[in-house]
Amino acid sequence: MQQKIIILDFGSQTTQLIGRRVRELDTFCEILPYNKFPHDDPSVIGVILSGSPFSVYDDAAFKVDLANIRGRLPILGICYGAQYMSHIYGGKVESAGSREYGRANLESFDKENPLFRGFVDNSQVWMSHGDTITAIPADCNCIASTHSVKYAAYACTTDPIWAVQFHPEVFHSVQGSLLLKNFVVDICGSRQDWSAESFVDTTVAELREQVGNDRVILGLSGGVDSSVCAVLLNRAIGKNLTCIFVDHGMLRKNEFRDVMHDYECLGLNVIGVDASEKFLGDLAGVTDPEEKRKIIGRDFVEVFNAEAKKITDAKWLAQGTIYPDRIESLNITGKVIKSHHNVGGLPKEMHLGLCEPLKWLFKDEVRRVGRQLGMPEHLITRHPFPGPGLAVRILGDITREKVRILQDADDIYIRGLRDYKVKLKGDEARRVLAAGVPADMSEDGEIEVSLYDQIWQAGTVLLSTVRSVGVMGDERTYEHPVALRAVTSTDAMTADWAHLPYDFMAKVSNEIINKVRGVNRVCYDISSKPPSTIEWE
Ligand code: XMP
């Protein structure tokens, strides 16, 4: 039986990150809303309680009865999780006065406690909380303190309960992964047998079981998720898989041709549909971002369904949905910022079953599975690209000419990122390697990767509602600027702008202005998310 850790989500920004860290320990885990613990699932070996934006005293704070878990399974409370257990088991939580935020060091910790096995003195941790624990429950011991936080961690003496007020899941908690390993492996007893290889073997067998000799349809987007999904299904059922790749006319330069070629080399059975006339026609004159997205979503469904219906004996629709798309995150605000259109939706009258073989994987795991399946590296390390494509990177209305300008500028930028090599050391090198980028580490701990591989996502935005004056040769120009965007991120929920080298920016800016007709100015977007978003529309 596949062992699993359950992470109960109390709404923290970093809950997904806890999940990724547990998976990095080759251990399967599921993130569930705080009140959805699967009490009758015998495969659960431990429970982690996440942080939360709430104080335990807020009326709206998420509260859960742990009586059926306590004593039965090991529990690790993180931040709010730690405060909540202290609060309900007789300790005390009070406002910290000012928020305890940022780096801190464990000035003392219990070296005998299994949670801290292998910890060095003064290990750096990351704090982020407005309340603080001022007394722990009577049956608990304090097991770590920082300069300003007395109860940085505590453990129960009667039941397998541990709690930390810092965030072991974030990168700035230097030994955070070790703490999670101590909990997941040593305390909960994980066998660490969740790997790309075991995933491929079991999923291929499950897919054969699920779909048998039926025909399956899959929408391809050129992105990593749908491509890996296709190759996995191809391995399981071969020619019974038919893939549909729709060109809406707003892909990157030559993308439709190149990706079709890649798919054919992978032996996939793909139908390429050039629907650019329809999409660009329906978008003509439309300037509102949400309106554009709606039209693209609607057209996509129409085109995809028309093609799918031609495959009359299909019984299943496969989708490259991955875990972060599905996690029922606790949306505290309930507001929609942008409507995303990733999938065509089921053509209802075809009565297709849904097949989502990647639904348990995080992005880095999808990439590992792709490598395990022998897919080419350029397909696997591709940056995410939005479903509506360049439409959300052209401000104002969309025309073929604007798409051409943006494709040309973007092509120069992206090729430049791939060609520019950087040497990384220490934490930076480890972060890039942990994300699955293949690179050899030299004896002095250095790796060489491209700028492209170092960042999460890059793209170019055409500010076609803006014009500015320039001079080229002896001629005055009055043309559009483009904005370059590059961000670092782990999940696209939050992102920071990438600090690209000046010599790289100078080279790319020159090349774009000299070669791309219609652009006379290049800007670099230095906004992080939040408060901005990654895409401009
Ligand atoms: P934002 O702009 O919301 O983007 O910060 C977060 C991530 O989602 C991608 N994105 C989309 N992906 N359909 C998609 O498949 C969409 O409509 C869409 N809009 C944004 C974006 O590129 C980034 O990776």
Residues whose N, C-alpha, C, O or C-beta is under 5 A from the ligand:
A	BS01	XMP	S339 H340 H341 N342 P384 F385 P386 G387 P388 A492 T533 I534 E535
